[in-house]
Each structure stands twice: as C-alpha cells, then as structure tokens.
Amino acid sequence: MIDLEKRAVITQWPITGGPVPHTASVDAVHHRLFVGSRTIAHTGNIGGGHQHEPGKLVVMNTDSGKVIQVLDSIGGADDLQYDAATGRIYFMGTTGTVAVFKENDPDHFELLGKVPTGAISKTGLWVPELKRFYSAVPRHYVITARHGTQDLEADLLKELNIATGVTKRDKAAGWQTSMLSDLVIEEAHVMVFDYLP
C-alpha cells in the first residue's frame, strides 16, 4: 500500500497462492484486487513460465490484503480485464487461451470456461459498450516435431542447431531433413469474441 500524500510505502501484502504474479485488475466497488500469476518463473528454459499449467487467479481484499480465493486458471498469465457490469474477469495467457471467471459475490468466484485464442496471444481488451472481447495474436511460428521423441526440449534444441532446409547425416536414421523445413508461419491477427450471457 502506498500513501500518495507522503509518497511512501506503508505496508506490503503477500500474494499467497500466486507465486509469480504478472498482471492485475481491480473491482473498486467491492474492494477486490485480482492478480494473475504464473506458477513457475521464467529462468531461460524453453517455454519459461509461459507454458506451465495451471496459472492462478488470486482474489484479494484491497482493504486488508487478505486473500479471499485462489483459483486455477490458464498458464502464462499476461493480462486481466474486469467488467463491472457483468462481474466477469477475462484472464489471458500465452498458452493460447482466455479463461473467463464470474464474480458471484465479492467472496465467491468461479471459472465459467476457457476459450482458445491463438498461440502466444498475450493481451486482450474487453469493450463493454460493444460487449466484445478482442485478442491480439502476434506473428508466430509453428514447428511440428515429426521426428520427435519424448524429450521435447532436446528435440527442439537439436532442430534449432540445423539450418533451414539443410540435411544432416545421422548414423542411426540416415539422412534427415530439419523440422525447420516444416516451419509454418502464422501472421499477426486480431480475434473478436461476442459476449454470451
């Protein structure tokens, strides 16, 4: 908490249940803070904290700092949008999904459902006047692991070390073509979702 007149931090609240907080929104009328959290920090590993499920939605009381409820959500928390008129919370994550929660009352929240958006679609915008949710999907690449094993990280690192379209001699398998020759590029686009009561 910050005292705006003194410009000083007067207290701090732990976000219990949200180990890697990444985004927030607020219901000012009911004094509720919504925190979107990842469960694993990004430490340079493939996927980082973006790909781990589940993420967490932490609901806190803005008067006391008390955690009211912690709910499982989608991975890679990146954006939260709260709509006061409907009591809905839109939770965006880099796993290509938006989770929609409902505020039944200030102490009880529930997951209504999850809607696919697009790969690494990190941000969204709820426009209450239009009753529409917009999801921004950036340009991204899709690699299919046709020669993959159970060790996805090792497969990906192996393929990233082979130039696009170049063949490489593998004693066990003979000649192989890099997976990067099967690379699919999906251009950036915006997805539009209508509100369903």
JOGIMO-V164091 format. One record per backbone hydrogen bond with DSSP energy under -0.5 kcal/mol. NH is the residue of the N-H (numbers start at 1). CO is the residue of the C=O. If there is no record, write none. Layout:
nh=NH co=CO
nh=NH co=CO
//
This chain:
nh=3 co=8
nh=4 co=2
nh=7 co=3
nh=8 co=3
nh=10 co=1
nh=10 co=8
nh=11 co=1
nh=16 co=14
nh=18 co=15
nh=20 co=38
nh=21 co=18
nh=22 co=36
nh=23 co=36
nh=25 co=34
nh=27 co=32
nh=28 co=26
nh=31 co=27
nh=32 co=27
nh=33 co=60
nh=34 co=25
nh=35 co=33
nh=35 co=58
nh=36 co=23
nh=36 co=34
nh=37 co=35
nh=37 co=56
nh=38 co=20
nh=43 co=41
nh=48 co=45
nh=50 co=47
nh=51 co=47
nh=51 co=48
nh=54 co=73
nh=55 co=73
nh=56 co=37
nh=57 co=71
nh=58 co=35
nh=58 co=56
nh=59 co=57
nh=59 co=69
nh=60 co=33
nh=60 co=58
nh=61 co=66
nh=62 co=31
nh=62 co=60
nh=65 co=61
nh=68 co=59
nh=68 co=66
nh=69 co=59
nh=71 co=57
nh=73 co=55
nh=76 co=49
nh=76 co=52
nh=78 co=92
nh=79 co=92
nh=81 co=90
nh=83 co=88
nh=84 co=82
nh=87 co=83
nh=88 co=83
nh=89 co=101
nh=90 co=81
nh=91 co=89
nh=91 co=99
nh=92 co=79
nh=92 co=90
nh=93 co=97
nh=94 co=76
nh=95 co=75
nh=96 co=93
nh=97 co=93
nh=98 co=115
nh=99 co=91
nh=100 co=113
nh=101 co=89
nh=101 co=99
nh=102 co=110
nh=103 co=87
nh=104 co=102
nh=104 co=108
nh=105 co=108
nh=108 co=105
nh=110 co=102
nh=112 co=100
nh=112 co=110
nh=113 co=100
nh=115 co=98
nh=117 co=96
nh=120 co=94
nh=121 co=118
nh=122 co=120
nh=123 co=136
nh=125 co=134
nh=127 co=125
nh=127 co=132
nh=128 co=126
nh=130 co=127
nh=131 co=127
nh=132 co=127
nh=133 co=193
nh=134 co=125
nh=135 co=191
nh=136 co=123
nh=137 co=135
nh=137 co=189
nh=138 co=136
nh=140 co=186
nh=142 co=184
nh=146 co=144
nh=148 co=145
nh=152 co=150
nh=155 co=151
nh=156 co=152
nh=157 co=153
nh=158 co=154
nh=159 co=155
nh=160 co=156
nh=161 co=157
nh=161 co=158
nh=162 co=159
nh=166 co=163
nh=168 co=176
nh=170 co=174
nh=174 co=170
nh=176 co=168
nh=178 co=166
nh=181 co=178
nh=182 co=179
nh=183 co=180
nh=184 co=142
nh=186 co=140
nh=186 co=184
nh=187 co=185
nh=189 co=137
nh=191 co=135
nh=193 co=133
nh=195 co=131
//
